[in-house]
């Protein structure tokens, strides 16, 4: 695992932990459709991209014409 992959894992894990903690303490209810599902989706994708190297955002942005760089967090 590279440092960039580790960053994705840590960032995704922090998002997932934050949402789970807010759900468990009653500060929010993720059983209702809301924008929090977008946050959960981003966290899960960050987490999985750290392990698999598959970054959906990178693929979408590349198709939109953005150039890749060696310093990006997505591999």
N, C-alpha and C positions, 0 to 999 in steps of 0.2 A: 504494500500500500504506500502510495506517495503522500507527501504533505498536502497536496491539493485534494486528494481523495479523503484524507483525514479531516480536512476543513469541511468538506461536504457532509461527512458522517456526523461530526460534532454539531454543525449548524442544524441539520435535519433532526438530530436527537433533541436538541434544545427546543425546537419548535414543537415536537411531539410531546416532550415532557411538560412544556408550558400549557399546551392545550389539555393534556390529561389532568394536570394539577388543577386547572381552572374548572374542569368538569367535575372532578372529585370533591372540590370545596364548594361547589354550588354557585360559582361566580358566572357560569355560563351553562348552556344546555346544548350540546352538540347533536342531540337527537332531532332538533328542528333544522330545517333547511336554512342556511345562512351563509354569509361570506366566510365564516370560519372553516367551512369545508374546503375553500380555496387554500387557506393557510395550511390545513392538514395535508392537502394534496402536494403542496410545495415542500413541506417538511419530509413527507414520505419519499418524494422524488429525490431530494437532496441526499437523504440517508441511503437509498438504494444506489444512487450514482457513485457514492463513495466506494461501494463494494464491487459494483459491476462495471463501472466506467461508462455506462450508458447515460447520457445526459440529454433528455428530451428538449430542454430549452436550447442547448447548443445546436441540435439538429434543425430546429425551427428557425433560429436566427441565421444559420448558415444558408438555409433555403431562401431567406429574405435578402441575402447578399452580403451579410456581415462577414468580415475576414476573421480567421482564427489567429490567436496569439499563444505563445508558450506560457504566458503569465496568467492565463484564465483559471478560474477555480474549477470549471468543468473540464473533464478529460475526454 
